[in-house]
């Protein structure tokens, strides 16, 4: 089930109909480091990224890594 969703996502990207804005979001949560935290430095931010976008970005990074030297001149 997950495999078919990921394959569909890449297919939609290839066809130009994937809306990346809907995938590229992060849920940010602040976890207190101490009891009764009142200052921002007493919180630890935890970001939860959309995992399908994370996979998508990783695949594109790996594929671009193979040809990046031909795309960018020194």
N, C-alpha and C positions, 0 to 999 in steps of 0.2 A: 504494500500500500504506500509506504513512504517512497519506495523506489519509483513507482509510477508518478507520484507527485513531483519528485525532483526531475525526472525525465521530461515531464510536461513543462516544468518551469524553464528548463534549458531550451526546449523546443519553442516556447513562446518568446524567449529572448532572441533566438535565431530568426524567428519570423518577425520580430520587431513589435510584438504586441504585449510584451511584459512590462508592467508598470512598476519600475524599480522604486518609486517613491513609496509604494505601499509595503515594500519589503524592507526598506532601509530605515528601521526605527529601533530605538533602544528604550527599554523601561529602566529607569534609574531609581534605585532604592537607597535610602540612607539608613545604615545600621549604626546604632549608638555604640561607642567604644566603652563608655562608662555609664553607670546608673544616673538618671536624671540629667542627661546631656542637654545643654542649652546653647552651646556655641558650635559653629560649623566644624571647627577643628576637632570636636569631640565625636564626630560622625565619620563612618567609613562608607564611601560610595560604592555600590555594587551595581554594575550594569548588566542587564539581561538582553542580549541581542537576539533578534530573530534568527533561529538556527539555520533555516533554509538559506537565508541570505549569507550567513557565515560560510556555508558549504559552497555556495555560488561564488563568493569572493575568493575562496581558497582555490577553486578550480581555475578561475580566470588568472589568478596570480601564478599558479604553476604553469599554465599554458603560455602566458606572456613572458615568463622567465626564460623560456627556450628561445625566444626571438627578440628579446628586448635590445640586444646589441645591434641588431639591424634597424631597429626603429629609432634609436637615439644615438646621435653621433657624439664622439668624445669631446 
